[in-house]
Amino acid sequence: MKIVLDAMGSDEHPAPDVEGAVLAAREYKETIILVGDEARIKAELVKHKTDGLSIEVVHASQAVAMTDKPGTVGRGKPDSSMHVGMRLVKEGGADAFVTMGNTGAALAIATLHVLRRISGVYRPALSAILRLQERSMILLDIGANADCKPEWMAQFALMGSLYAEHALKNNKPRVGLLSNGEEAGKGSALVQETAELLLTGGVNFIGNVEPKEVLKGGVDVAVMDGFSGNVMLKTMEAFGSALFGLIRQELMADSRSKLAGLLAKPAFRRVYRQVDPFEIGGAPLLGVDGVVIIGHGRSNGIAVKNAIRQARNAVNGRIVPAIRQGLSTNAQAAVADGFGEQG
């Protein structure tokens, strides 16, 4: 397997990106292709032990900055590390692309300029992966599509379900639709119309779910429009950070609290490890014709390595062919239902 890593993606590039590539090549025994400023990448590589590792470097004369606008970077920087890396995937020179860079730019370049959409996909969806109750779940859309249509949401559910099954290895994944109540008929017009479609959408739809059910691990796939998903994800991240900060503050309040904190430190570390986004590393952009994993700009080497693991899981799970087949099967079923109604 060959996995392309955008070496100019993270906020502190290329140091964390190169470190993550070395860690991944060592642990997973796959070929990692670092794309970006060749001189800077090689200067960083000499700081690591790479003997026996399969690491390649491909030069890209441009880099996408976090401040670049997605609407202009697609054509404005045709030799960026994102363009070059995705072209390697499109042309068969690599199996997946991973970036810690500008999310909007990655979405635009993948969808409009290089990989394009899988035939039949209305809109690609950004996702997030959470690890709760010893089980991974996928949330989508988390920001690619702020305003959605019911048929797009139904397709998000199908793509997320296929990813949960093939890449996350969740048998018969439970699909829930984010709403302000669990009862049928709750939610906005968009939620109600989407729920109707999901009843016959070829997924294991368990109904509407509130955020508390998502955080309890009650679903394997949580479906939502991009606006709600983005707000929910950022709220979760902010609350987690605030909660751990408050606990840390209280544990330092007096000598007894400090002692208690010292005794409980191993348990706190285990809890934090479960919710640390760097342990996931990145999540897929679903619906484009190639495996694309996007992570946090503030990622460290461990996060980059784990994002490469997510790419490896997606390739091993053959997620792009699975989505293509799933869309085809659903389309055929819809046609058959239509003929049945006419008859």
Secondary structure, 3 states (H helix, E strand, C coil): CEEEEECCCCCCCCHHHHHHHHHHHHHHCCEEEEEECHHHHHHHHCCCCCCCCCEEEEECCECCCCCCCHHHHHHHCCCEHHHHHHHHHHCCCCCEEEECCCHHHHHHHHHHHCCCECCCCCCCEEEEEEEECCEEEEEECCCCCCCCCHHHHHHHHHHHHHHHHHCCCCCCCEEEEECCCCCCCCCCHHHHHHHHHHCCCCCEEEEEECHHHHHCCCCCEEECCHHHHHHHHHHHHHHHHHHHHHHHHHHCCCHHHHHHHHHHHHHHHHHHHHHCHHHHCEEEEECECCEEEEECCCCCHHHHHHHHHHHHHHHHCCHHHHHHHHHHHHHHHHHHHHHHHHC
